[in-house]
Amino acid sequence: MQVASSIVVEIGKCAWNPLKEYMGYLIHFNDNIKDMKYSVQKLVAKREDIDRQISTGCSNGEEVTGEVSLWLTQATLMEEEAGTIDQRVTENKRCLFCPNLGWYHSISKQAKQTMAMIAKHHDEGNFERMTMAPPTPTVLNQPAPSVEDLPSVESSLEKVMNALADKNIKTIGVWGMGGVGKTTLVKNVNNRLKEAEFKKVIMVTASKDVDIRMVQGDIAKRLGLRLMDETVSSRASDLRIRLIQEKKFLIILDDLWEQIDLADVGIPSINSLEGCKIIFTTRSEDVCRGMESQVNIKVHVLSDDESWKLFKEKAGDVVDDPSLHTKAREVFKECGGLPLAIITLGRALRGVRNSNVWDNALSQLKKSAPRDIRGMEDRVYQSIKVSYDHLRPELKPGFLFCSLFPEDYDIDVERMIRLWKGEGCLEDVGSLEETINKGHSWVEELKSSCLLLEGRGKGYVKMHDIVRDVAISISLKEDEGCKSLVRAGVRLKGLPLEKNWEEQKRISLIRSGIDKLPEGMHCPKLLTLMMPENKQLTKIHGRFLKATKDLRVLDLSGTAISKLPCSLSNLVNLRVLCLRECMFEGSCLSALGGLKQLESLDLSYNKYLQELPFEIGELVNLQSLDLTMTLSLVIFPKGVISKLTRLEELKMWDSFCKWGVEGKDARNNSNSTTLGEVASLKELSYLDLQIVDVERLPQHYPQIKHWAKLKKFRFCVYQSGYEGIASEYETKFISSSLRWMLLGGCSAIPQWVRMLLPETTSLRLYDCKGLRALDGCGGFASLEDLKIQECVDIEFLVSAKKTPENTFHNLQILKLADLPNLEKIVAEEEDGLLLDTFFHNLKTLEVYVCGLKHLLPSSLLQGMKNLSKVNVQFCEGMDHVFVGPPMEKQHNDILTKLMILNLRHLRSMRSICEMGLVLEEECYVVDADEGRAP
C-alpha cells in the first residue's frame, strides 16, 4: 500500500511541475506581454541614442565600429520579433470568449523569452566608442596640375623618383624660389606613388612659422591616430611609436622655412628604418644643408617654350590674335619663367582683347608697379616678399642694392661687394680681404634663398626679373630705409622728373641712355649714385654734385666724360669712385686729392690716361687702386704710391711697366717710381704687375719680403721685345689663378722672383735662354699648373738630389713644348732613387716637340696615382713612353686612372711600355703614326 502511494505521489509531482509551469504562462500572459513591450521600448531608446552618437561621429568623417553595427542589426531583429508577437496577440483578441489555451501558453512563453533576450542585448549595448576613423589610404591623392607637358619640371620629378628608388637615399631636399612650383612637383610625386612602394605616404605643410603641434596633428590624422596628450613631447612619443609600426613610410614636408628637429615632431630616425624616407621642400639651400639631405634637387624656372605654352593655356586663344600676339609675347617674358607669375598674369588677361589693357600691363610690369593687374601684388609679389622678410636684417639693404642693376644684368660679385662696403651696408670686419669674404658669404646666403641666381659666368650673379621687381617696389617705400630711384636700363634723355629727389638714398641710371645732366641735383640724403654705361654722356656740370655731400658711392664708368666736376671735392664722405672706361688723360684728375675718405678708386681701361697726378698720393685711406689696361700710362711719379700706406690692392695689368732703378726709369727720368716703392707697401694682399727689362733691375729688393704674404698676385716679367706675351694666355684663366707668374725672355730667374715661386700656383716660362733647370727655387709647394715653352737650353726640370721630396706635390697640369734639349723630367731619375713623392697629384701631362727619349720611368710612375691624361706629339727621338724594370705585383695599381694616352708623330717609337705595365681597359690609346688604338 505504501509503495503504491509513493508511486502515486511521484506521478503527481511529475505531472504537477509541468502543469504548474503551463498554468503560470496562462496566468501571467498579460504581464509577459507587457514586460516584453517595455523591454522593447528600452531597446529602441538605447538604439536611438546610439544612432545619434553614430550620426555625430560620421559627420566628423568616422565610421561605425563593427561591434556596434552588429549590435544594431541584432536589436532590429529583436524589435521585429517582439512586434510579430504583439501583432499575433492583437489579432487574436476576438477569440477571448472561446480561448485556445495552447495558443496562450505558446505566446506567453515566447514573450517572456524575447523579453529576456532583449534585456540582455540592452545591457550589452554599452560601448566605449560607437565610431572610429576609417582606415586611411596608403596614398591620398593631392589635387595638382599635371606636369607632363613641361619637360623641365618632368625632369626634376624624375630626379625625385629616382632618389626615392635608391635604397641608400633617405632624405631628399627640393628647393627653389617662391612660386617656382615646388609644391606642385611634390604633389605630382605623391600622386605617382603606388601602394607597393610605401605602406603610408603622408604629405603635410610646415609653412613659414612652423607649428610643431599642427604638423603632429596632420601626420596623426593620416595615420588614423588620436593624440590625447597635450604636451608636444608626449605627442611626439606617440607618433614615433605609430610610425615605427608602419615600417615603410614616406613623409613629405612641404614649405619648410628653417631647420627643424624631426625627433621633436615625432618622426623616428629614418637611417635605422628600412624603406622609410623624407622629402621636404624649401626656398633655402641652407635649410637643405641643415636638414642633412643626401640629395638636393633644385627646381628651376620654365624655359621660354614652356612659359609660353602655360601662359597661352591661362590667357586663352586671345594671345594668337595678330593684333595682340607681339604684345602678349613681351608681357609673358616679364614673368621670367616663374610659373606663379605666368598663371596669375595669364588669368588676369584671359580673354582681354583691348590692346590698351595689354599696353598698360606691360608698362606697369616694366616699372615694377603692377597695380592694375589682378593678383600680381597680393599673390606673386607677396610670395617673393615673404622670402625678403625672412632674411637677416643686415642682409636686406644688400639685397635691395642688387635691384639697382638693369634687368637680366650679370652682376660682378666682387664689384657689388665693394659697393656694399662703400655705402656702408656691409661693415668692415678687418682687412679688405676679410670684408670681401664676408660679402661673399652674404651673396651665398642670398643665392641659397633663391633671391639671387647664378650669372652666366663664374663670379657673377643676377636677379630674377620678378625678384628684382619686388625689390624695387620695396625700395620705393621710405620705411625700409633704402628709398631708391631705379631707372636702370630704361631709355632716358635726361634725369627723370621726380618730385622727391631730396628723399632718395640711392639713384640708379645705369645704361639709361642719358646724354646730359642738369647743373645740380638736390639730394641731401643720397648715398649711392650709379650712372655707368651711358656712353653719350660727355660732360658733368661743375656744380652737379654740390648738394650731395653724404654721397659715399659714385660710379661714372663707361661714360665719355674727360673732366671731373669741381664739385667732386665736396664729397668728403665718398668711399668708392668708379671711373672705369672713361676718357681721362691725367691732369684733369687733380680734383681727386680732396677725397680724403676715399677707399676704392677704379681708373681701369682709361686708354688715354698717360700719367697719374701727384694728388693721388693724398688719398691716405685708399685701400684699392685699379689701373688695369691703362695702356698709355707711362708717367708714374716718384713718391706717390709709397704714400698709400693702407693700400691692400694694386692692379696694374697691362699698365705702367717700365719701373725705374734708384729713381731712374728707362728714359733716365729721376721722378719715376721704382719697384722697391711698391714693395714697401706692407698691407698689400693683391698685386698685379708687369715688369719689363727685368735684367736691368736689381736681383733683390729688401722690401719684397712683404710680398710673401700676398694672397693673390699676377706677375708678368719679361725683356723688351716680349710685350703682349701675357695676352697669349686667356684672361679668364689668369684671373682664376690665385698666384700667377710668367717669365719671358729671361736668361736667369731674379732672386726676388725665386722668393715668390714657393707661393706661386701657376707658372709660365717662355723663351728663357740659358735656363738649364729649375733647381734652387724650392719645392714648388703651391704650384698647380706649369708650362715651359721654347726654353731651348733646359735639360731637366729639377734634380732629385737638390730638391725636397715633395717637389711638385700639388702640381696637376704639366705642359712642356719646344724643348729640344730636354733629356729627362727629373735628373737622376734612373739612379735608383725612389721618386714616388714627386707629381703625386698630377692629372694632365702634355709634351710637344721635346728631346726626351722616354717620357716617364718607373721611379716617377709609382707616385703618379692620379694621372688621367697623357698627350705626346712630335717627339722624334722618343722610343718608349714608360720605361724601367719589370713591375712588381705590389705596384700593379700604377696608372689605374689613366683614361687618355694620345701618341702622335713619334717616329722612333718602339713600344709604349717595356716594364710589363698593363693599362686599364678604359684607357683610350692613339697610335703614334697610324691614329689607331693598338
JOQUI-V368999 format. One record per residue. N is the residue number from 1. RES is the residue in one small letter. PSI is psi in radians with two decimals (999 if undefined). Layout:
n,res,psi
N,RES,PSI
N,RES,PSI
This chain:
n,res,psi
1,m,-0.76
2,q,-0.66
3,v,-0.73
4,a,-0.74
5,s,-0.62
6,s,-0.70
7,i,-0.71
8,v,-0.72
9,v,-0.80
10,e,-0.71
11,i,-0.62
12,g,-0.73
13,k,-0.80
14,c,-0.57
15,a,-0.56
16,w,-0.74
17,n,-0.91
18,p,-0.66
19,l,-0.70
20,k,-0.80
21,e,-0.76
22,y,-0.79
23,m,-0.61
24,g,-0.75
25,y,-0.62
26,l,-0.79
27,i,-0.72
28,h,0.38
29,f,-0.92
30,n,-0.67
31,d,-0.73
32,n,-0.69
33,i,-0.76
34,k,-0.78
35,d,-0.65
36,m,-0.74
37,k,-0.70
38,y,-0.71
39,s,-0.62
40,v,-0.74
41,q,-0.76
42,k,-0.71
43,l,-0.73
44,v,-0.75
45,a,-0.73
46,k,-0.76
47,r,-0.69
48,e,-0.65
49,d,-0.77
50,i,-0.69
51,d,-0.70
52,r,-0.72
53,q,-0.64
54,i,-0.72
55,s,-0.72
56,t,-0.80
57,g,-0.73
58,c,-0.54
59,s,-0.35
60,n,0.24
61,g,0.16
62,e,2.95
63,e,2.67
64,v,2.39
65,t,2.74
66,g,-0.65
67,e,-0.80
68,v,-0.70
69,s,-0.72
70,l,-0.73
71,w,-0.75
72,l,-0.69
73,t,-0.81
74,q,-0.67
75,a,-0.75
76,t,-0.74
77,l,-0.70
78,m,-0.68
79,e,-0.72
80,e,-0.72
81,e,-0.79
82,a,-0.65
83,g,-0.66
84,t,-0.77
85,i,-0.78
86,d,-0.67
87,q,-0.69
88,r,-0.66
89,v,-0.78
90,t,-0.75
91,e,-0.45
92,n,0.14
93,k,-0.49
94,r,-0.22
95,c,0.30
96,l,-0.43
97,f,-0.22
98,c,1.20
99,p,2.55
100,n,1.76
101,l,-0.58
102,g,-0.65
103,w,-0.77
104,y,-0.72
105,h,-0.80
106,s,-0.80
107,i,-0.76
108,s,-0.72
109,k,-0.75
110,q,-0.69
111,a,-0.75
112,k,-0.71
113,q,-0.72
114,t,-0.72
115,m,-0.73
116,a,-0.75
117,m,-0.73
118,i,-0.74
119,a,-0.75
120,k,-0.75
121,h,-0.63
122,h,-0.80
123,d,-0.45
124,e,-0.06
125,g,0.46
126,n,1.78
127,f,2.50
128,e,-0.70
129,r,2.24
130,m,-0.60
131,t,2.88
132,m,2.78
133,a,2.45
134,p,2.74
135,p,2.26
136,t,2.54
137,p,2.73
138,t,-0.82
139,v,2.13
140,l,1.99
141,n,2.34
142,q,2.21
143,p,2.11
144,a,2.53
145,p,2.57
146,s,2.60
147,v,0.23
148,e,-0.50
149,d,0.16
150,l,1.60
151,p,-0.67
152,s,-0.68
153,v,-0.69
154,e,-0.64
155,s,-0.77
156,s,-0.68
157,l,-0.73
158,e,-0.62
159,k,-0.71
160,v,-0.77
161,m,-0.68
162,n,-0.67
163,a,-0.65
164,l,-0.55
165,a,-0.30
166,d,2.01
167,k,-0.30
168,n,-0.18
169,i,2.12
170,k,-0.60
171,t,2.24
172,i,2.21
173,g,2.28
174,v,2.05
175,w,2.76
176,g,2.98
177,m,2.80
178,g,2.36
179,g,0.11
180,v,-0.24
181,g,0.48
182,k,-0.78
183,t,-0.75
184,t,-0.70
185,l,-0.90
186,v,-0.46
187,k,-0.69
188,n,-0.62
189,v,-0.84
190,n,-0.80
191,n,-0.30
192,r,-0.17
193,l,2.55
194,k,2.82
195,e,-0.54
196,a,-0.38
197,e,-0.68
198,f,2.60
199,k,-0.45
200,k,2.24
201,v,2.10
202,i,2.10
203,m,2.14
204,v,2.73
205,t,2.25
206,a,-0.82
207,s,3.06
208,k,-1.05
209,d,1.43
210,v,2.28
211,d,1.86
212,i,-0.70
213,r,-0.71
214,m,-0.73
215,v,-0.75
216,q,-0.77
217,g,-0.72
218,d,-0.70
219,i,-0.77
220,a,-0.69
221,k,-0.72
222,r,-0.42
223,l,-0.11
224,g,0.53
225,l,2.31
226,r,2.12
227,l,1.83
228,m,-0.55
229,d,2.67
230,e,-0.58
231,t,2.55
232,v,-0.69
233,s,-0.70
234,s,-0.73
235,r,-0.68
236,a,-0.70
237,s,-0.77
238,d,-0.73
239,l,-0.76
240,r,-0.79
241,i,-0.76
242,r,-0.71
243,l,-0.67
244,i,-0.60
245,q,-0.53
246,e,-0.53
247,k,-0.72
248,k,1.77
249,f,2.78
250,l,2.19
251,i,2.20
252,i,1.95
253,l,1.89
254,d,2.47
255,d,0.96
256,l,2.19
257,w,-0.35
258,e,2.84
259,q,2.35
260,i,2.70
261,d,1.96
262,l,-0.51
263,a,-0.57
264,d,-0.54
265,v,-0.62
266,g,0.19
267,i,2.06
268,p,2.84
269,s,1.96
270,i,-0.24
271,n,-0.47
272,s,0.01
273,l,2.17
274,e,2.25
275,g,0.14
276,c,2.40
277,k,2.80
278,i,2.32
279,i,2.38
280,f,2.60
281,t,2.55
282,t,2.81
283,r,-0.15
284,s,2.21
285,e,-0.46
286,d,-0.62
287,v,-0.69
288,c,-0.77
289,r,-0.75
290,g,-0.58
291,m,-0.02
292,e,0.73
293,s,2.47
294,q,-0.49
295,v,2.25
296,n,2.11
297,i,2.01
298,k,2.33
299,v,2.07
300,h,2.90
301,v,2.89
302,l,2.69
303,s,2.95
304,d,-0.76
305,d,-0.75
306,e,-0.71
307,s,-0.77
308,w,-0.71
309,k,-0.77
310,l,-0.71
311,f,-0.75
312,k,-0.65
313,e,-0.68
314,k,-0.63
315,a,-0.38
316,g,-3.13
317,d,-0.10
318,v,-0.47
319,v,-0.27
320,d,-0.06
321,d,2.14
322,p,-0.54
323,s,-0.23
324,l,-0.24
325,h,-0.81
326,t,-0.74
327,k,-0.70
328,a,-0.68
329,r,-0.74
330,e,-0.70
331,v,-0.83
332,f,-0.53
333,k,-0.42
334,e,-0.28
335,c,-0.27
336,g,0.49
337,g,0.14
338,l,2.00
339,p,-0.76
340,l,-0.73
341,a,-0.72
342,i,-0.81
343,i,-0.80
344,t,-0.80
345,l,-0.71
346,g,-0.76
347,r,-0.65
348,a,-0.53
349,l,0.16
350,r,2.18
351,g,0.02
352,v,2.10
353,r,0.01
354,n,1.98
355,s,-0.47
356,n,-0.62
357,v,-0.73
358,w,-0.71
359,d,-0.74
360,n,-0.72
361,a,-0.78
362,l,-0.74
363,s,-0.77
364,q,-0.66
365,l,-0.72
366,k,-0.47
367,k,0.10
368,s,0.61
369,a,1.21
370,p,1.07
371,r,-0.54
372,d,0.08
373,i,1.91
374,r,2.16
375,g,-0.28
376,m,-0.77
377,e,-0.82
378,d,-0.33
379,r,-1.02
380,v,-0.98
381,y,-0.71
382,q,-0.62
383,s,-0.73
384,i,-0.66
385,k,-0.50
386,v,-0.67
387,s,-0.71
388,y,-0.79
389,d,-0.49
390,h,-0.19
391,l,2.70
392,r,2.48
393,p,-0.67
394,e,-0.32
395,l,-0.37
396,k,-0.81
397,p,-0.65
398,g,-0.70
399,f,-0.82
400,l,-0.54
401,f,-0.59
402,c,-0.42
403,s,-0.13
404,l,-0.34
405,f,2.68
406,p,2.87
407,e,2.38
408,d,0.52
409,y,2.33
410,d,1.94
411,i,2.15
412,d,2.02
413,v,-0.83
414,e,-0.74
415,r,-0.80
416,m,-0.71
417,i,-0.71
418,r,-0.61
419,l,-0.72
420,w,-0.86
421,k,-0.77
422,g,-0.74
423,e,-0.49
424,g,-0.06
425,c,-0.32
426,l,1.95
427,e,2.62
428,d,2.42
429,v,0.33
430,g,-2.13
431,s,2.90
432,l,-0.73
433,e,-0.76
434,e,-0.67
435,t,-0.72
436,i,-0.68
437,n,-0.70
438,k,-0.71
439,g,-0.69
440,h,-0.65
441,s,-0.61
442,w,-0.79
443,v,-0.76
444,e,-0.65
445,e,-0.69
446,l,-0.63
447,k,-0.72
448,s,-0.50
449,s,0.06
450,c,0.39
451,l,-0.27
452,l,2.62
453,l,2.82
454,e,2.41
455,g,-2.97
456,r,-0.23
457,g,2.93
458,k,2.39
459,g,0.16
460,y,2.59
461,v,2.96
462,k,2.88
463,m,2.39
464,h,2.53
465,d,-0.77
466,i,-0.70
467,v,-0.74
468,r,-0.74
469,d,-0.73
470,v,-0.74
471,a,-0.72
472,i,-0.74
473,s,-0.61
474,i,-0.72
475,s,-0.32
476,l,-0.30
477,k,2.19
478,e,-0.48
479,d,-0.19
480,e,-0.16
481,g,0.06
482,c,0.81
483,k,2.19
484,s,2.60
485,l,1.98
486,v,2.01
487,r,0.49
488,a,2.29
489,g,-0.01
490,v,2.20
491,r,2.04
492,l,2.88
493,k,-0.67
494,g,-2.93
495,l,2.45
496,p,2.63
497,l,1.78
498,e,2.51
499,k,-0.30
500,n,0.80
501,w,-0.67
502,e,-0.25
503,e,-0.22
504,q,2.40
505,k,-0.37
506,r,2.38
507,i,2.24
508,s,2.06
509,l,0.58
510,i,2.29
511,r,0.80
512,s,-0.04
513,g,0.23
514,i,2.44
515,d,-0.06
516,k,2.70
517,l,2.70
518,p,3.02
519,e,-0.49
520,g,2.90
521,m,2.31
522,h,1.66
523,c,1.30
524,p,-0.35
525,k,0.00
526,l,2.26
527,l,-0.60
528,t,2.26
529,l,1.99
530,m,2.00
531,m,0.54
532,p,2.89
533,e,0.64
534,n,1.43
535,k,-0.29
536,q,-0.18
537,l,1.96
538,t,-0.24
539,k,2.48
540,i,2.18
541,h,2.57
542,g,-0.56
543,r,0.17
544,f,-0.67
545,l,0.21
546,k,-0.64
547,a,0.58
548,t,0.89
549,k,-0.35
550,d,-0.02
551,l,2.31
552,r,-0.42
553,v,2.17
554,l,2.12
555,d,1.96
556,l,0.37
557,s,2.59
558,g,0.34
559,t,3.01
560,a,0.33
561,i,2.48
562,s,0.00
563,k,2.38
564,l,2.51
565,p,2.54
566,c,-0.41
567,s,-0.12
568,l,-0.59
569,s,-0.26
570,n,-0.25
571,l,1.26
572,v,-0.24
573,n,0.07
574,l,2.28
575,r,-0.60
576,v,2.22
577,l,2.03
578,c,2.00
579,l,0.67
580,r,2.43
581,e,0.80
582,c,-2.90
583,m,0.50
584,f,2.60
585,e,-0.44
586,g,-1.09
587,s,-0.48
588,c,-0.03
589,l,0.14
590,s,-0.41
591,a,-0.26
592,l,-0.44
593,g,-0.42
594,g,-0.11
595,l,1.26
596,k,-0.41
597,q,0.02
598,l,2.30
599,e,-0.45
600,s,2.19
601,l,2.12
602,d,1.90
603,l,0.33
604,s,2.67
605,y,0.45
606,n,1.61
607,k,-0.26
608,y,-0.04
609,l,2.00
610,q,-0.47
611,e,2.67
612,l,2.35
613,p,2.68
614,f,-0.50
615,e,-0.35
616,i,-0.55
617,g,-0.22
618,e,-0.08
619,l,1.27
620,v,-0.29
621,n,0.12
622,l,2.26
623,q,-0.45
624,s,2.23
625,l,2.08
626,d,1.98
627,l,0.38
628,t,2.37
629,m,0.61
630,t,1.31
631,l,-0.42
632,s,-0.03
633,l,1.95
634,v,-0.23
635,i,2.00
636,f,1.66
637,p,2.53
638,k,2.48
639,g,-0.07
640,v,-0.96
641,i,-0.59
642,s,-0.31
643,k,-0.31
644,l,1.18
645,t,-0.30
646,r,0.04
647,l,2.20
648,e,-0.36
649,e,2.26
650,l,1.96
651,k,1.95
652,m,0.73
653,w,2.27
654,d,0.87
655,s,-2.67
656,f,2.27
657,c,-0.18
658,k,1.36
659,w,2.46
660,g,2.84
661,v,2.04
662,e,0.78
663,g,0.02
664,k,2.12
665,d,-2.95
666,a,-0.32
667,r,0.32
668,n,0.55
669,n,1.92
670,s,-0.12
671,n,0.07
672,s,2.56
673,t,2.86
674,t,2.87
675,l,-0.60
676,g,-0.55
677,e,-0.71
678,v,-0.70
679,a,-0.33
680,s,-0.18
681,l,1.88
682,k,-0.36
683,e,-0.03
684,l,2.35
685,s,-0.26
686,y,2.16
687,l,2.18
688,d,2.15
689,l,2.60
690,q,2.35
691,i,2.04
692,v,2.68
693,d,0.90
694,v,-0.53
695,e,-0.23
696,r,-0.32
697,l,2.84
698,p,2.62
699,q,-0.42
700,h,2.46
701,y,2.05
702,p,-0.61
703,q,-0.31
704,i,-0.15
705,k,-0.47
706,h,-0.45
707,w,-0.25
708,a,-0.39
709,k,0.15
710,l,2.26
711,k,-0.47
712,k,2.36
713,f,2.74
714,r,2.02
715,f,2.27
716,c,1.88
717,v,2.12
718,y,2.93
719,q,2.85
720,s,2.50
721,g,-0.21
722,y,0.34
723,e,2.48
724,g,0.04
725,i,-0.60
726,a,-0.46
727,s,-0.23
728,e,-0.32
729,y,2.47
730,e,2.29
731,t,-0.64
732,k,-0.74
733,f,-0.75
734,i,-0.78
735,s,-0.41
736,s,-0.25
737,s,2.41
738,l,-0.85
739,r,1.86
740,w,2.38
741,m,2.33
742,l,2.28
743,l,2.16
744,g,2.16
745,g,0.32
746,c,2.24
747,s,-0.32
748,a,2.71
749,i,2.04
750,p,2.65
751,q,-0.67
752,w,-0.49
753,v,-0.73
754,r,-0.59
755,m,-0.51
756,l,-0.29
757,l,-0.65
758,p,-0.38
759,e,-0.13
760,t,2.36
761,t,-0.40
762,s,2.18
763,l,2.33
764,r,2.23
765,l,2.12
766,y,2.09
767,d,0.83
768,c,1.54
769,k,2.48
770,g,-0.15
771,l,1.96
772,r,-0.50
773,a,3.05
774,l,0.38
775,d,2.65
776,g,0.14
777,c,0.30
778,g,-2.97
779,g,0.18
780,f,0.87
781,a,-0.53
782,s,-0.11
783,l,2.23
784,e,-0.37
785,d,2.18
786,l,2.25
787,k,2.21
788,i,2.17
789,q,2.32
790,e,0.48
791,c,1.49
792,v,-0.32
793,d,-0.08
794,i,2.34
795,e,-0.53
796,f,2.88
797,l,-0.98
798,v,2.84
799,s,2.25
800,a,-0.51
801,k,-0.22
802,k,0.01
803,t,2.76
804,p,2.80
805,e,-0.52
806,n,0.50
807,t,2.37
808,f,0.52
809,h,-0.58
810,n,0.06
811,l,2.29
812,q,-0.50
813,i,2.21
814,l,2.11
815,k,2.20
816,l,2.18
817,a,2.40
818,d,0.94
819,l,1.41
820,p,-0.45
821,n,0.17
822,l,2.05
823,e,-0.72
824,k,2.75
825,i,-0.72
826,v,2.17
827,a,2.68
828,e,0.38
829,e,-0.27
830,e,0.27
831,d,0.43
832,g,0.06
833,l,2.37
834,l,2.03
835,l,0.60
836,d,-0.07
837,t,-0.16
838,f,2.52
839,f,0.63
840,h,-0.57
841,n,0.22
842,l,2.27
843,k,-0.63
844,t,2.26
845,l,2.09
846,e,2.28
847,v,2.20
848,y,2.30
849,v,1.03
850,c,2.82
851,g,0.20
852,l,2.41
853,k,-0.51
854,h,2.75
855,l,-1.03
856,l,2.27
857,p,2.89
858,s,-0.53
859,s,-0.53
860,l,-0.65
861,l,-0.60
862,q,-0.38
863,g,-0.17
864,m,1.23
865,k,-0.32
866,n,0.12
867,l,2.14
868,s,-0.33
869,k,2.25
870,v,2.19
871,n,1.98
872,v,2.17
873,q,2.53
874,f,0.58
875,c,1.56
876,e,-0.40
877,g,-0.03
878,m,2.18
879,d,-0.41
880,h,2.62
881,v,-0.91
882,f,2.25
883,v,2.81
884,g,3.03
885,p,2.86
886,p,2.38
887,m,2.42
888,e,2.82
889,k,-0.60
890,q,-0.19
891,h,0.40
892,n,-0.12
893,d,0.16
894,i,2.43
895,l,0.54
896,t,-0.31
897,k,0.03
898,l,2.09
899,m,-0.49
900,i,2.18
901,l,1.75
902,n,1.92
903,l,2.06
904,r,2.47
905,h,0.88
906,l,1.53
907,r,-0.52
908,s,0.08
909,m,2.18
910,r,-0.70
911,s,2.78
912,i,-0.76
913,c,2.35
914,e,0.19
915,m,0.42
916,g,0.37
917,l,2.32
918,v,2.09
919,l,2.67
920,e,2.62
921,e,-0.52
922,e,-0.21
923,c,2.19
924,y,2.08
925,v,2.23
926,v,2.21
927,d,2.66
928,a,-0.84
929,d,-0.48
930,e,-0.26
931,g,0.55
932,r,2.91
933,a,1.91
934,p,999
